[in-house]
Amino acid sequence: MISKVGKGNKKTAESNVFPPLFVSISTDTYSMPKIFIYAFAAAIITIGSCSRDNDSFSDAAPGLNGSWKMTKVYDKGPDTFAIPSASATRNVVITFDHGRFSANTIVNHYSNGIYKIQNDTTILFESFASTKVAEDTWGGSFGTMLMSCGLQSSFPCRNPAFRLNGNTLTITTVLRYDYTFEKL
């Protein structure tokens, strides 16, 4: 025999062998308006804690728009420079256009890319679509640059730093590679 809490907190006997699916909360201790207020406050705190720490992102940096050819990749691991393979038939080129980018490596294509600039010193590659053909070290290092934030084991990640000096763009990551591009 199971007893359940009924209306007015009176125990009633029931010959049902299955326990009740819902147990009512005594209205003496909590009221629905109080529960709603606590739930609403928790939701506001949760939503507020998910905002970005720094809202200073933009989609423009003076001189960045246009096409850039990758000319050097510094590999910090063995302290050497990577070079394109002798059989490479095309250059690695990225094109920036007011918050959007596209790129070609030796065998892959990146499109519908979105980037943001923070404080005119760092660049965040947010999203992109790409083909997935195996790359050599030269082209593969470019993909590493685009995914550098997602490949880091820390949160929040450190966005790649960039520097424009005339027709030269340098992108420095905390990962293995640093990159040099020349404006086309």
C-alpha positions in Angstrom: 0.0 0.0 0.0 1.3 3.4 -0.9 0.3 6.7 0.7 0.6 9.9 -1.2 0.3 13.5 -0.3 -3.1 14.8 -1.3 -4.9 18.1 -1.1 -4.3 19.9 2.2 -1.4 17.6 3.2 -3.8 14.8 4.3 -2.5 11.3 3.8 -4.8 9.1 1.8 -4.5 5.4 1.4 -4.4 4.0 -2.1 -4.3 0.4 -3.1 -2.3 1.1 -6.3 0.9 -0.9 -6.6 2.5 1.8 -8.8 3.9 5.0 -7.2 2.5 8.3 -8.3 4.2 9.9 -11.3 4.0 13.4 -9.9 4.4 14.5 -6.3 2.9 17.9 -5.5 5.0 20.4 -3.6 3.4 21.7 -0.5 2.1 25.2 -1.0 2.9 26.0 2.6 6.7 26.3 2.0 7.0 27.5 -1.7 4.8 29.5 -3.9 4.8 29.5 -7.7 5.7 33.2 -7.9 8.8 32.6 -5.7 9.9 29.6 -7.8 9.4 31.7 -11.0 11.4 34.6 -9.6 14.3 32.3 -8.6 14.3 30.5 -12.0 14.2 33.9 -13.8 17.1 35.2 -11.8 19.1 32.1 -12.5 18.4 32.4 -16.2 19.5 36.0 -16.2 22.8 35.2 -14.4 23.5 32.3 -16.8 22.9 34.4 -19.9 24.9 37.3 -18.6 27.9 35.0 -17.8 28.0 33.8 -21.4 28.8 37.1 -22.9 32.2 37.8 -24.4 34.9 39.4 -22.2 35.9 41.8 -24.9 33.4 43.3 -27.3 36.0 45.2 -29.3 35.9 43.0 -32.3 35.4 44.6 -35.7 35.6 43.3 -39.3 38.1 45.8 -40.7 41.7 46.7 -40.3 43.2 49.4 -42.5 45.0 47.8 -45.4 44.0 44.2 -44.8 41.3 43.9 -47.5 42.6 42.3 -50.7 44.5 39.2 -51.7 47.6 38.0 -49.9 50.1 35.3 -51.1 51.7 33.2 -48.4 55.5 33.5 -48.8 57.0 32.1 -45.6 56.0 29.7 -42.9 58.2 29.7 -39.8 58.1 26.3 -38.1 59.0 26.9 -34.4 59.4 23.2 -33.7 62.6 22.6 -35.5 63.3 26.3 -35.9 63.2 26.2 -39.7 61.2 27.7 -42.6 58.8 25.5 -44.6 58.7 26.0 -48.3 56.2 24.9 -51.0 56.9 21.6 -52.6 58.6 21.7 -56.0 55.5 20.1 -57.6 53.2 22.9 -56.3 51.1 24.3 -59.2 49.5 27.2 -57.4 50.2 29.6 -54.5 48.5 29.7 -51.1 46.4 32.9 -51.3 43.9 34.3 -48.9 41.5 37.2 -49.8 40.1 39.4 -47.1 36.9 41.4 -47.8 35.4 43.4 -44.8 34.9 40.6 -42.4 34.8 37.8 -44.9 37.6 35.7 -46.4 38.2 33.0 -49.0 41.4 31.1 -49.8 43.1 28.6 -52.0 46.0 26.3 -51.0 47.8 24.0 -53.3 44.9 21.5 -53.3 42.1 22.9 -51.2 39.6 25.8 -51.3 38.3 27.7 -48.4 35.1 29.7 -48.8 32.4 31.6 -46.8 35.0 32.5 -44.2 34.2 35.0 -41.4 37.0 36.8 -39.5 37.0 39.5 -36.8 39.8 41.9 -35.8 40.3 42.7 -32.1 42.1 45.9 -31.1 43.9 46.1 -34.4 46.3 43.4 -33.2 44.7 40.0 -33.3 42.6 38.2 -35.9 39.9 35.5 -35.1 39.0 33.2 -38.0 35.5 32.2 -36.9 34.1 29.9 -39.5 34.6 28.7 -43.0 33.8 25.9 -45.5 36.6 23.9 -47.1 37.5 20.9 -49.3 39.3 18.2 -47.4 42.1 16.9 -49.7 45.4 15.8 -48.0 47.9 18.7 -48.0 51.6 18.8 -47.8 53.3 20.7 -45.0 53.0 24.1 -46.8 49.3 23.9 -47.4 48.6 22.1 -44.1 50.2 24.8 -42.1 47.8 27.3 -43.6 44.8 25.2 -42.4 46.5 25.1 -39.0 46.5 28.9 -38.9 42.8 29.1 -39.7 42.0 26.6 -36.9 44.6 27.9 -34.4 42.0 29.0 -31.9 40.2 25.6 -32.0 43.4 23.6 -31.7 44.5 25.3 -28.4 44.0 23.4 -25.2 43.2 26.6 -23.2 40.0 28.6 -22.9 39.6 31.3 -23.9 42.1 30.7 -26.7 44.7 33.2 -27.7 43.9 34.6 -31.2 46.7 34.9 -33.7 48.4 38.3 -33.7 48.8 40.1 -37.0 50.9 43.0 -38.2 50.7 45.0 -41.4 53.9 46.6 -42.6 53.3 48.0 -46.1 52.6 45.1 -48.4 53.7 42.5 -45.8 51.2 40.8 -43.5 52.6 38.7 -40.6 50.4 36.4 -38.6 51.8 34.9 -35.4 50.1 32.1 -33.5 50.9 30.4 -30.2 51.0 27.1 -32.0 53.8 25.7 -34.2 53.7 28.1 -37.2 54.1 31.8 -37.9 53.2 33.1 -41.4 54.3 35.9 -43.8 52.1 37.0 -46.7 52.7 39.5 -49.5 49.9 41.6 -50.9 49.1 40.8 -54.6 
